[in-house]
Structures are given as structure tokens and as C-alpha cells.
Amino acid sequence: MLDRHMPTRHIPGMTLEQWLRDNGKTQSEFAEISGLDQPTISRLIREPHKRKPGWDVLTAIVRATDGKVTANDILGIEPLADD
């Protein structure tokens, strides 16, 4: 049984493009789900890590993907190595 107080471990590397493909969503559909505009979604997919999106964009993506795509994934931040 999973302890609800134990943090679950995130497996890094889920890109927004992968999430869209895995969930059968278009950029336009995701824009509607997330409340973001389609050009923003397109830019994040076309030029990952080139521009750093603001907190509002990050939180909208994390919420719309139920945490499957994290802020670290969007920003290209690798998790700290376990010792």
C-alpha cells in the first residue's frame, strides 16, 4: 500500500509533445484545456528550452497534464542524483 505521506518519484523526461501524442490531443485542444494560446504551445514544442516560460504558463501545463509534464521537464532541469 502506498503511504500518502511518502512523495512519489517522478520519472523525468515527459515532454509536452510526448504528452500530446500519448493522449491523442492536438495543440489546439491542449490550448483549450490549459487556457493557453496555441502559438505558446507551438513555440514550447518547436523550441524547447530556448525561452523560459513564466510561472503562469508552467502551472497551466502542469495542471492540464495532471503533473505528468513537470516544470522541470519544461525547463530542462535534471533532477538531483540520489546518493
C-alpha positions in Angstrom: 0.0 0.0 0.0 1.3 3.5 -0.9 1.9 5.8 2.0 0.1 9.0 1.2 2.8 10.9 3.1 5.6 9.5 1.0 6.5 11.5 -2.1 6.1 9.7 -5.3 9.1 9.7 -7.6 8.7 11.4 -10.9 10.3 9.8 -13.9 11.8 12.8 -15.8 11.6 13.4 -19.4 7.9 13.7 -20.4 7.8 16.4 -22.9 4.7 18.3 -23.8 4.9 16.9 -27.3 5.0 13.3 -25.9 2.1 14.0 -23.6 0.0 15.3 -26.5 0.9 12.3 -28.6 0.2 9.8 -25.8 -3.1 11.4 -25.0 -4.3 11.9 -28.6 -4.6 15.7 -28.2 -3.8 18.4 -30.7 -2.1 21.7 -29.8 -5.4 23.5 -30.2 -7.2 21.0 -27.9 -4.4 21.4 -25.3 -4.6 25.2 -25.6 -8.3 25.0 -24.8 -7.7 22.5 -21.9 -4.9 24.6 -20.4 -6.2 28.1 -21.1 -3.0 28.9 -23.0 -3.0 30.1 -26.6 -2.0 27.7 -29.4 1.1 29.8 -30.5 2.5 29.5 -27.0 2.0 25.7 -27.1 3.6 25.5 -30.5 6.6 27.6 -29.5 7.3 25.4 -26.4 7.2 22.3 -28.6 9.2 23.7 -31.5 11.8 25.4 -29.4 12.1 23.5 -26.1 14.3 25.2 -23.5 15.0 28.2 -25.8 12.7 30.5 -23.9 11.8 30.1 -20.3 8.0 30.4 -19.8 6.6 32.3 -17.0 5.1 30.8 -13.8 1.5 31.1 -15.2 2.4 29.0 -18.3 4.3 26.4 -16.2 1.5 26.0 -13.8 -1.1 25.8 -16.6 0.8 23.0 -18.3 1.5 21.0 -15.1 -2.2 21.3 -14.1 -3.5 20.4 -17.5 -1.3 17.3 -17.7 -2.1 16.2 -14.1 1.6 16.6 -13.3 2.8 14.3 -16.0 4.7 17.1 -17.5 6.5 19.0 -14.8 8.1 22.5 -14.6 11.5 20.7 -14.6 10.6 18.9 -17.8 9.6 22.1 -19.4 12.7 24.0 -18.2 15.1 21.1 -19.0 16.2 20.8 -15.4 17.6 17.4 -14.5 16.7 16.0 -11.0 19.4 15.8 -8.4 21.2 12.4 -8.4 20.3 10.1 -5.5 23.3 9.3 -3.3 
